[in-house]
Amino acid sequence: MLLGCGLYYGVLMFNLAVTFWIGESLLVLTGLLIYVPITAFALLRLLNKIPAGHPSMDHAILNSDSPSTLLKRYTDSTTRS
């Protein structure tokens, strides 16, 4: 997982460097404004400097049902009543 993230950010840094080299400073600034806050948040979260969300929300997100299961549950509940 972290190897993929490292590769992604390596390519991103290369792209931003080439963009800066060809003189597109506004495009570099836009790219930095998009990725620096996301990266800072992810690093702070990985280092446990930002507390995790409510445990029940993590459970709900990680163990969420597929849309087909939810649809089946909905149709079963409407046919019973």
C-alpha positions as CSV (number, residue, x, y, z in Angstrom):
1,M,0.0,0.0,0.0
2,L,2.7,2.5,1.0
3,L,4.8,1.6,-2.0
4,G,1.9,2.5,-4.3
5,C,1.5,5.8,-2.5
6,G,5.2,6.5,-2.8
7,L,5.1,5.8,-6.5
8,Y,2.1,8.0,-6.9
9,Y,3.7,11.0,-5.1
10,G,6.9,10.4,-6.9
11,V,5.2,10.7,-10.3
12,L,3.2,13.7,-8.9
13,M,6.5,15.5,-7.9
14,F,8.0,14.8,-11.3
15,N,5.0,16.2,-13.0
16,L,5.0,19.3,-10.9
17,A,8.7,19.8,-11.4
18,V,8.4,19.5,-15.2
19,T,5.4,21.8,-15.1
20,F,7.5,24.4,-13.2
21,W,10.4,23.9,-15.5
22,I,8.4,24.8,-18.6
23,G,7.1,27.9,-16.9
24,E,3.5,27.0,-15.9
25,S,3.7,28.4,-12.4
26,L,0.0,28.8,-12.0
27,L,-0.6,25.2,-12.8
28,V,2.1,24.2,-10.2
29,L,0.5,26.4,-7.6
30,T,-2.9,24.8,-8.3
31,G,-1.4,21.3,-8.1
32,L,0.3,22.2,-4.8
33,L,-2.9,23.7,-3.4
34,I,-4.7,20.5,-4.2
35,Y,-2.2,18.0,-2.9
36,V,-0.5,19.7,0.1
37,P,-3.5,19.8,2.4
38,I,-4.5,16.2,1.5
39,T,-1.0,15.0,2.1
40,A,-0.6,16.9,5.4
41,F,-3.9,15.5,6.7
42,A,-2.9,12.0,5.7
43,L,0.5,12.3,7.3
44,L,-1.0,13.7,10.5
45,R,-3.6,10.9,10.6
46,L,-0.9,8.3,10.1
47,L,1.2,9.7,12.9
48,N,-1.9,9.7,15.2
49,K,-1.7,13.5,15.6
50,I,-5.4,13.7,14.6
51,P,-7.8,11.5,16.5
52,A,-9.8,9.0,14.5
53,G,-13.5,9.4,14.0
54,H,-16.1,7.7,16.1
55,P,-15.5,3.9,16.2
56,S,-19.0,3.1,15.0
57,M,-18.5,5.2,11.9
58,D,-15.3,3.3,11.1
59,H,-17.2,0.0,11.5
60,A,-20.1,1.3,9.3
61,I,-17.7,2.4,6.5
62,L,-15.4,-0.6,6.6
63,N,-18.2,-3.1,6.8
64,S,-20.8,-1.4,4.6
65,D,-23.1,-3.6,2.6
66,S,-23.0,-3.6,-1.2
67,P,-25.7,-1.8,-3.1
68,S,-27.3,-5.0,-4.2
69,T,-27.6,-6.2,-0.6
70,L,-29.1,-3.0,0.5
71,L,-31.6,-3.1,-2.4
72,K,-32.6,-6.7,-1.5
73,R,-33.1,-5.7,2.1
74,Y,-35.3,-2.8,1.0
75,T,-37.4,-4.8,-1.4
76,D,-37.8,-7.6,1.3
77,S,-39.0,-5.0,3.8
78,T,-41.5,-3.4,1.4
79,T,-43.0,-6.7,0.3
80,R,-43.6,-7.8,3.9
81,S,-45.8,-4.8,4.8
